[in-house]
Amino acid sequence: MDLNKRDQKHLWHPLTQHKMTKDHLAIAKAEGVYLFDEDGNKYIDAISSWYTCVYGHCHPYVVKKVTEQVSKLDQVVFAGFTHEPAVELSEKLMEILPSNQQKIFFSDNGSTTVDIAMKMSLQYHFNQGKKKLRMIAFENAFHGDTFGAMSVSGLDVYNGPFEEVVLTIDRIDVPNQNNLEQVTAAFTEIVSSGEVACFVFEPLVQGANCMQMHEAKYLDMLIEIAQKHDVICVADEVMTGFGKTGNIFASEELMNMPDIMCLSKALTAGMVPMGLTTCTQKIYDAFYADEVAKGFFHGHTYSANPITCAAAIASIELIQSDEIQQGIKMIHANHVKFSEFIKDHARVENIRVKGVILAIDLAVSIDRYGKDRNAIFNYFMDKGIYLRPLGNTLYIVPPYITKEEELKFIYDEIHQYINTL
């Protein structure tokens, strides 16, 4: 029985309507920027497998460090124990995180890092005898699929069936030069109520919202207002973190640093799952007490798994290397050059670049997960390029080791596709 027949017997794939999608391409191996199917065909992974494998697949340095760790310590409960990989990872993180981040809480994926941030924010106020239960998020945000993260998300295609059971959230538009006055006024009115626990946002780029981008200076204004009213500011850097926007973290462009940060995806170079929620000393101190109940009673079985810690340590060492930093700069420069070339095309509605992220809105109407979107996906797979278009938006977030000739190949095929519209 072939692999797809075996797959269809028991497996339920994410973000998939199985009645409309019968087969899934069987990937046999991955190396560098390429995925290889069972027939030996190769595909450039132009989105770093959902922004995780940013140093390329099966990076030898990460593989080496993980392999070394596997034979030493595989798993131990992190409640009551500690270990060298977790401690070393915390020290490595302090070298690259914004200086106000001082404490690290482990989990196992991006959605849970946001849930934890929301719970931390609520309990931070609760432990001080304050009742603050409201939360603010941007329209059309996406923070994950667990109930807390889903509550602060705003994309109906993900949340529609659950609207009546998720948390009630105050939503505001993403600020820009045209709506700044209205957005800041509405935001100020909400936080002035004294009832808001936290403001959750994706800094600079809303990933699932077709890579929509906003300016740091406008986000800074909202953070300043929030922090003046003792509202915890949560930066969801699950997608943006570890080099995507040019800096290691998008928050580095802000003048006002977030109180809490959420990290995952590229944290472990795509090797194994891990999530981190980091916070300031001020947040941590609200839980540090003689009362057991004031502690943060949240835990995951695989919190600080030593193998995942080893992968994260190797990943941080790579992002700090000159080779990777030069790769990020090269990709950004080439994105800018290509965007200048394509921006006036009759079928290009909008084009934007931030770091290694390039997004192109096509002047056509396409459903996010419909037949036309699947046709675009299949078109590029047939050309040997793995992309996942978001409706009418083509975007690429390539691994930082991608060569210029590989980028040119991607750009040329995108240009050719646009010419067919």
BATORGU-746340 format. One line per field, with one value per residue (C-alpha): residue number from 1; residue in three letters; chain; x, y, z. Coordinates in nm, 2 decimals. Example, Ala and Ser with C-alpha at 12.3 -4.5 7.8 and 13.67 -1.06 7.14 Angstrom:
2
i <- [1	2]
aa <- [ALA	SER]
ch <- [A	A]
u <- [1.23	1.37]
v <- [-0.45	-0.11]
w <- [0.78	0.71]
This chain:
421
i <- [1	2	3	4	5	6	7	8	9	10	11	12	13	14	15	16	17	18	19	20	21	22	23	24	25	26	27	28	29	30	31	32	33	34	35	36	37	38	39	40	41	42	43	44	45	46	47	48	49	50	51	52	53	54	55	56	57	58	59	60	61	62	63	64	65	66	67	68	69	70	71	72	73	74	75	76	77	78	79	80	81	82	83	84	85	86	87	88	89	90	91	92	93	94	95	96	97	98	99	100	101	102	103	104	105	106	107	108	109	110	111	112	113	114	115	116	117	118	119	120	121	122	123	124	125	126	127	128	129	130	131	132	133	134	135	136	137	138	139	140	141	142	143	144	145	146	147	148	149	150	151	152	153	154	155	156	157	158	159	160	161	162	163	164	165	166	167	168	169	170	171	172	173	174	175	176	177	178	179	180	181	182	183	184	185	186	187	188	189	190	191	192	193	194	195	196	197	198	199	200	201	202	203	204	205	206	207	208	209	210	211	212	213	214	215	216	217	218	219	220	221	222	223	224	225	226	227	228	229	230	231	232	233	234	235	236	237	238	239	240	241	242	243	244	245	246	247	248	249	250	251	252	253	254	255	256	257	258	259	260	261	262	263	264	265	266	267	268	269	270	271	272	273	274	275	276	277	278	279	280	281	282	283	284	285	286	287	288	289	290	291	292	293	294	295	296	297	298	299	300	301	302	303	304	305	306	307	308	309	310	311	312	313	314	315	316	317	318	319	320	321	322	323	324	325	326	327	328	329	330	331	332	333	334	335	336	337	338	339	340	341	342	343	344	345	346	347	348	349	350	351	352	353	354	355	356	357	358	359	360	361	362	363	364	365	366	367	368	369	370	371	372	373	374	375	376	377	378	379	380	381	382	383	384	385	386	387	388	389	390	391	392	393	394	395	396	397	398	399	400	401	402	403	404	405	406	407	408	409	410	411	412	413	414	415	416	417	418	419	420	421]
aa <- [MET	ASP	LEU	ASN	LYS	ARG	ASP	GLN	LYS	HIS	LEU	TRP	HIS	PRO	LEU	THR	GLN	HIS	LYS	MET	THR	LYS	ASP	HIS	LEU	ALA	ILE	ALA	LYS	ALA	GLU	GLY	VAL	TYR	LEU	PHE	ASP	GLU	ASP	GLY	ASN	LYS	TYR	ILE	ASP	ALA	ILE	SER	SER	TRP	TYR	THR	CYS	VAL	TYR	GLY	HIS	CYS	HIS	PRO	TYR	VAL	VAL	LYS	LYS	VAL	THR	GLU	GLN	VAL	SER	LYS	LEU	ASP	GLN	VAL	VAL	PHE	ALA	GLY	PHE	THR	HIS	GLU	PRO	ALA	VAL	GLU	LEU	SER	GLU	LYS	LEU	MET	GLU	ILE	LEU	PRO	SER	ASN	GLN	GLN	LYS	ILE	PHE	PHE	SER	ASP	ASN	GLY	SER	THR	THR	VAL	ASP	ILE	ALA	MET	LYS	MET	SER	LEU	GLN	TYR	HIS	PHE	ASN	GLN	GLY	LYS	LYS	LYS	LEU	ARG	MET	ILE	ALA	PHE	GLU	ASN	ALA	PHE	HIS	GLY	ASP	THR	PHE	GLY	ALA	MET	SER	VAL	SER	GLY	LEU	ASP	VAL	TYR	ASN	GLY	PRO	PHE	GLU	GLU	VAL	VAL	LEU	THR	ILE	ASP	ARG	ILE	ASP	VAL	PRO	ASN	GLN	ASN	ASN	LEU	GLU	GLN	VAL	THR	ALA	ALA	PHE	THR	GLU	ILE	VAL	SER	SER	GLY	GLU	VAL	ALA	CYS	PHE	VAL	PHE	GLU	PRO	LEU	VAL	GLN	GLY	ALA	ASN	CYS	MET	GLN	MET	HIS	GLU	ALA	LYS	TYR	LEU	ASP	MET	LEU	ILE	GLU	ILE	ALA	GLN	LYS	HIS	ASP	VAL	ILE	CYS	VAL	ALA	ASP	GLU	VAL	MET	THR	GLY	PHE	GLY	LYS	THR	GLY	ASN	ILE	PHE	ALA	SER	GLU	GLU	LEU	MET	ASN	MET	PRO	ASP	ILE	MET	CYS	LEU	SER	LYS	ALA	LEU	THR	ALA	GLY	MET	VAL	PRO	MET	GLY	LEU	THR	THR	CYS	THR	GLN	LYS	ILE	TYR	ASP	ALA	PHE	TYR	ALA	ASP	GLU	VAL	ALA	LYS	GLY	PHE	PHE	HIS	GLY	HIS	THR	TYR	SER	ALA	ASN	PRO	ILE	THR	CYS	ALA	ALA	ALA	ILE	ALA	SER	ILE	GLU	LEU	ILE	GLN	SER	ASP	GLU	ILE	GLN	GLN	GLY	ILE	LYS	MET	ILE	HIS	ALA	ASN	HIS	VAL	LYS	PHE	SER	GLU	PHE	ILE	LYS	ASP	HIS	ALA	ARG	VAL	GLU	ASN	ILE	ARG	VAL	LYS	GLY	VAL	ILE	LEU	ALA	ILE	ASP	LEU	ALA	VAL	SER	ILE	ASP	ARG	TYR	GLY	LYS	ASP	ARG	ASN	ALA	ILE	PHE	ASN	TYR	PHE	MET	ASP	LYS	GLY	ILE	TYR	LEU	ARG	PRO	LEU	GLY	ASN	THR	LEU	TYR	ILE	VAL	PRO	PRO	TYR	ILE	THR	LYS	GLU	GLU	GLU	LEU	LYS	PHE	ILE	TYR	ASP	GLU	ILE	HIS	GLN	TYR	ILE	ASN	THR	LEU]
ch <- [A	A	A	A	A	A	A	A	A	A	A	A	A	A	A	A	A	A	A	A	A	A	A	A	A	A	A	A	A	A	A	A	A	A	A	A	A	A	A	A	A	A	A	A	A	A	A	A	A	A	A	A	A	A	A	A	A	A	A	A	A	A	A	A	A	A	A	A	A	A	A	A	A	A	A	A	A	A	A	A	A	A	A	A	A	A	A	A	A	A	A	A	A	A	A	A	A	A	A	A	A	A	A	A	A	A	A	A	A	A	A	A	A	A	A	A	A	A	A	A	A	A	A	A	A	A	A	A	A	A	A	A	A	A	A	A	A	A	A	A	A	A	A	A	A	A	A	A	A	A	A	A	A	A	A	A	A	A	A	A	A	A	A	A	A	A	A	A	A	A	A	A	A	A	A	A	A	A	A	A	A	A	A	A	A	A	A	A	A	A	A	A	A	A	A	A	A	A	A	A	A	A	A	A	A	A	A	A	A	A	A	A	A	A	A	A	A	A	A	A	A	A	A	A	A	A	A	A	A	A	A	A	A	A	A	A	A	A	A	A	A	A	A	A	A	A	A	A	A	A	A	A	A	A	A	A	A	A	A	A	A	A	A	A	A	A	A	A	A	A	A	A	A	A	A	A	A	A	A	A	A	A	A	A	A	A	A	A	A	A	A	A	A	A	A	A	A	A	A	A	A	A	A	A	A	A	A	A	A	A	A	A	A	A	A	A	A	A	A	A	A	A	A	A	A	A	A	A	A	A	A	A	A	A	A	A	A	A	A	A	A	A	A	A	A	A	A	A	A	A	A	A	A	A	A	A	A	A	A	A	A	A	A	A	A	A	A	A	A	A	A	A	A	A	A	A	A	A	A	A	A	A	A	A	A	A	A	A	A	A	A	A	A	A	A	A	A	A	A	A	A	A	A	A	A	A	A	A	A	A	A	A	A	A	A	A	A	A	A	A	A]
u <- [0.00	0.15	0.21	-0.08	-0.33	-0.18	-0.19	-0.56	-0.65	-0.58	-0.43	-0.60	-0.39	-0.39	-0.57	-0.71	-1.06	-0.99	-1.29	-1.12	-0.76	-0.71	-0.33	-0.04	0.31	0.53	0.86	1.14	1.42	1.54	1.87	1.98	1.71	1.56	1.28	1.30	1.00	0.99	1.06	1.37	1.22	1.34	1.17	1.31	1.16	1.08	0.89	1.14	0.87	0.64	0.94	1.12	1.41	1.57	1.93	1.83	1.71	1.91	2.18	2.49	2.58	2.23	2.22	2.56	2.45	2.12	2.29	2.54	2.26	2.05	2.30	2.35	2.00	1.68	1.40	1.35	1.06	1.15	0.94	1.19	1.49	1.72	1.99	2.28	2.11	1.83	2.06	2.30	2.00	1.88	2.23	2.24	1.90	2.01	2.28	2.02	1.69	1.59	1.76	1.44	1.36	1.50	1.29	1.21	0.92	0.93	0.64	0.62	0.47	0.38	0.01	0.09	0.35	0.06	-0.17	0.10	0.15	-0.22	-0.24	0.07	-0.08	-0.41	-0.24	0.01	-0.28	-0.47	-0.17	-0.17	-0.54	-0.65	-0.93	-0.83	-0.99	-1.01	-0.75	-0.68	-0.56	-0.54	-0.80	-0.71	-0.43	-0.33	-0.17	-0.24	-0.50	-0.54	-0.83	-0.65	-0.44	-0.74	-0.93	-0.69	-0.68	-0.92	-0.93	-1.28	-1.15	-0.98	-1.22	-1.57	-1.71	-1.58	-1.69	-1.94	-1.70	-1.37	-1.28	-1.42	-1.15	-1.13	-1.01	-0.85	-0.73	-0.36	-0.23	-0.11	-0.06	-0.42	-0.60	-0.35	-0.56	-0.87	-0.69	-0.49	-0.81	-1.00	-0.70	-0.67	-1.04	-1.02	-0.70	-0.83	-1.10	-0.85	-0.99	-0.73	-0.48	-0.28	-0.23	-0.12	0.03	0.25	0.53	0.57	0.43	0.10	0.20	-0.13	-0.29	-0.11	0.21	0.05	0.32	0.30	0.55	0.73	0.67	0.29	0.31	0.54	0.27	0.02	0.28	0.36	-0.01	-0.06	0.23	0.13	-0.20	-0.03	-0.13	0.10	0.23	0.28	0.49	0.41	0.74	0.67	0.68	0.89	1.16	1.51	1.60	1.28	1.25	1.62	1.70	1.70	1.37	1.12	1.09	1.44	1.29	1.07	1.16	0.92	1.01	0.73	0.68	0.64	0.77	0.65	0.90	0.89	0.92	1.28	1.39	1.50	1.59	1.30	1.46	1.22	0.92	0.97	0.81	0.93	0.75	0.99	0.92	1.06	1.17	0.87	0.63	0.82	0.83	0.45	0.46	0.75	0.58	0.54	0.20	0.20	-0.11	0.07	0.30	0.24	0.08	0.12	0.34	0.41	0.54	0.82	0.91	1.28	1.34	1.72	1.72	1.51	1.73	2.04	1.87	1.79	2.14	2.28	2.02	2.12	2.48	2.40	2.19	2.48	2.73	2.86	2.76	2.39	2.38	2.53	2.28	1.99	2.13	2.18	1.83	1.68	1.88	1.76	1.40	1.42	1.57	1.30	1.02	1.14	1.14	0.79	0.60	0.46	0.33	-0.04	-0.12	0.06	-0.17	0.09	0.44	0.62	0.95	1.06	1.39	1.37	1.00	0.87	0.49	0.31	-0.06	-0.20	-0.47	-0.70	-0.97	-0.87	-1.01	-0.76	-0.81	-1.02	-0.96	-0.78	-0.54	-0.46	-0.40	-0.13	0.03	0.04	0.18	0.49	0.53	0.54	0.82	1.01	0.92	0.73	0.51	0.19	-0.01	-0.25	-0.54	-0.41	-0.09	0.23	0.50	0.85	1.05	1.35	1.62	1.91	2.15	1.96	2.20	2.15	2.09	1.83	1.65	1.67	1.51	1.22	1.18	1.18	0.91	0.70	0.74	0.65	0.34	0.22	0.26	0.00	-0.27]
v <- [0.00	0.34	0.60	0.82	0.53	0.46	0.83	0.85	0.56	0.73	1.07	1.41	1.69	2.05	2.33	2.07	2.00	1.63	1.59	1.84	1.73	1.36	1.33	1.48	1.49	1.25	1.41	1.17	1.40	1.76	1.92	2.29	2.49	2.18	1.93	1.60	1.38	1.00	1.02	1.23	1.56	1.86	2.18	2.50	2.56	2.93	2.97	2.79	2.53	2.79	3.01	2.74	2.60	2.94	2.80	2.53	2.18	1.94	2.20	1.99	2.20	2.17	1.80	1.75	1.93	1.75	1.41	1.48	1.56	1.26	1.02	1.23	1.32	1.27	1.40	1.50	1.68	2.05	2.09	2.02	1.96	2.16	2.08	2.23	2.27	2.48	2.70	2.75	2.83	3.10	3.25	3.25	3.41	3.69	3.78	3.85	3.94	4.30	4.40	4.43	4.06	3.87	3.55	3.25	3.01	2.70	2.53	2.34	2.55	2.90	2.90	2.79	3.07	3.32	3.14	3.16	3.53	3.59	3.39	3.57	3.90	3.82	3.67	3.95	4.19	3.93	3.88	4.25	4.25	4.41	4.29	4.34	4.10	4.28	4.23	4.42	4.28	4.40	4.33	4.03	3.92	3.56	3.42	3.05	2.78	2.71	2.88	3.17	3.24	3.20	3.45	3.73	3.62	3.77	3.56	3.41	3.12	2.99	3.10	3.11	2.80	2.91	3.28	3.22	3.03	3.22	3.51	3.86	4.08	4.46	4.48	4.79	4.86	4.84	5.20	5.38	5.74	5.76	5.63	5.71	5.97	5.75	5.44	5.61	5.78	5.44	5.27	5.53	5.51	5.14	5.13	5.43	5.21	5.05	4.71	4.60	4.33	4.31	4.42	4.14	4.22	4.08	4.34	4.50	4.20	4.02	3.68	3.49	3.82	3.81	3.95	4.29	4.53	4.83	5.09	5.06	5.43	5.39	5.07	5.25	5.51	5.24	5.06	5.39	5.46	5.10	5.09	5.43	5.26	4.94	4.73	4.44	4.46	4.12	4.09	3.77	3.71	3.35	3.43	3.75	3.63	3.52	3.73	3.75	4.13	4.20	4.23	3.92	4.04	4.28	4.44	4.58	4.85	4.98	5.25	5.10	4.74	4.48	4.34	3.98	3.81	3.49	3.28	2.95	2.84	2.93	2.91	2.55	2.58	2.36	2.06	2.00	2.18	2.43	2.75	3.02	3.30	3.56	3.85	4.14	4.11	4.32	4.06	3.77	3.96	3.97	3.59	3.57	3.54	3.35	3.23	2.91	3.02	3.33	3.10	3.04	2.70	2.62	2.34	2.12	1.76	1.85	2.19	2.26	1.92	1.89	1.78	2.08	2.31	2.18	2.26	2.61	2.68	2.58	2.80	3.10	3.05	3.04	3.36	3.53	3.42	3.65	3.40	3.40	3.78	3.84	3.60	3.80	4.12	3.97	3.83	4.17	4.35	4.11	4.14	4.52	4.49	4.25	4.45	4.76	4.56	4.41	4.69	4.86	4.54	4.57	4.25	4.36	4.55	4.60	4.48	4.50	4.39	4.36	4.18	3.84	3.87	3.96	3.98	4.05	4.12	4.01	4.22	3.92	3.78	3.45	3.27	3.19	2.82	2.77	2.60	2.91	2.93	2.56	2.61	2.87	2.63	2.35	2.58	2.66	2.31	2.20	2.46	2.31	2.59	2.54	2.84	2.86	3.16	3.34	3.42	3.66	3.72	3.54	3.56	3.42	3.38	3.19	3.02	3.25	3.02	3.06	3.16	3.45	3.22	3.03	3.36	3.46	3.13	3.20	3.56	3.46	3.20	3.45	3.70	3.44	3.34	3.70	3.74	3.45	3.64]
w <- [0.00	-0.10	0.16	0.08	0.11	0.45	0.54	0.45	0.67	1.01	0.98	1.02	0.88	1.01	0.82	0.58	0.44	0.37	0.13	-0.10	-0.04	-0.10	-0.14	0.06	-0.09	0.08	0.19	0.25	0.36	0.39	0.36	0.36	0.18	0.00	0.07	-0.12	-0.20	-0.22	-0.60	-0.55	-0.66	-0.47	-0.36	-0.23	0.11	0.05	0.38	0.61	0.69	0.87	0.97	1.17	0.97	0.92	0.92	0.67	0.73	0.94	1.00	1.09	1.40	1.54	1.46	1.64	1.95	1.97	1.91	2.19	2.43	2.35	2.49	2.81	2.94	2.75	2.98	3.34	3.51	3.54	3.86	4.14	3.91	3.69	3.44	3.25	2.91	3.06	3.26	2.96	2.74	2.99	2.99	2.60	2.58	2.81	2.55	2.28	2.45	2.52	2.85	3.05	3.00	3.30	3.36	3.13	3.15	2.94	2.74	2.41	2.13	2.02	2.12	2.47	2.51	2.45	2.68	2.95	2.89	2.93	3.25	3.38	3.31	3.48	3.79	3.81	3.88	4.09	4.32	4.39	4.48	4.16	3.94	3.58	3.34	3.01	2.73	2.41	2.08	1.72	1.46	1.23	1.46	1.49	1.81	1.79	1.82	2.19	2.36	2.51	2.20	1.98	2.19	2.12	1.75	1.50	1.19	1.14	0.92	1.24	1.51	1.36	1.53	1.87	1.88	2.17	2.39	2.37	2.60	2.52	2.39	2.32	1.96	1.80	1.45	1.38	1.39	1.08	0.97	0.85	1.16	1.44	1.61	1.62	1.73	2.01	2.14	2.14	2.30	2.57	2.65	2.70	2.92	3.12	3.26	3.49	3.40	3.13	3.23	2.91	2.55	2.32	1.98	1.70	1.67	1.32	1.12	1.14	1.00	0.93	0.83	0.50	0.64	0.70	0.84	1.07	1.19	1.52	1.61	1.61	1.81	2.05	2.12	2.23	2.45	2.62	2.69	2.81	3.05	3.20	3.30	3.44	3.14	3.07	2.71	2.55	2.23	2.04	1.86	1.77	1.40	1.40	1.64	1.56	1.26	1.04	1.06	1.03	1.40	1.62	1.76	1.61	1.95	1.92	1.70	1.98	2.23	2.49	2.55	2.61	2.95	2.83	2.51	2.34	2.15	1.96	1.59	1.49	1.86	1.80	1.43	1.33	1.50	1.79	1.95	2.23	2.36	2.59	2.76	2.90	3.13	3.33	3.69	3.79	3.66	3.83	4.16	4.18	4.21	4.45	4.79	5.12	4.99	4.78	4.60	4.46	4.26	3.89	3.88	3.51	3.38	3.08	3.10	2.85	2.99	2.94	2.78	2.77	2.40	2.30	2.51	2.32	1.99	2.11	2.24	1.90	1.72	1.93	1.85	1.48	1.48	1.65	1.38	1.11	0.84	0.93	0.99	0.65	0.50	0.65	0.51	0.16	0.15	0.26	-0.01	-0.28	-0.16	-0.19	-0.54	-0.66	-0.50	-0.69	-1.01	-0.97	-0.78	-1.10	-1.25	-1.34	-1.14	-0.82	-0.58	-0.30	-0.22	0.11	0.26	0.62	0.69	0.51	0.47	0.12	0.06	-0.26	-0.28	-0.62	-0.79	-0.80	-0.57	-0.41	-0.10	0.17	0.15	-0.17	-0.50	-0.66	-0.37	-0.41	-0.78	-0.69	-0.44	-0.69	-0.96	-0.75	-0.63	-1.00	-1.04	-0.74	-0.49	-0.17	-0.09	0.11	-0.03	0.20	-0.02	-0.29	-0.10	-0.21	0.06	0.11	0.43	0.31	0.52	0.60	0.41	0.08	-0.20	-0.44	-0.73	-0.54	-0.45	-0.82	-0.92	-0.67	-0.79	-1.16	-1.11	-0.91	-1.19	-1.45	-1.25	-1.22	-1.59	-1.64	-1.45]
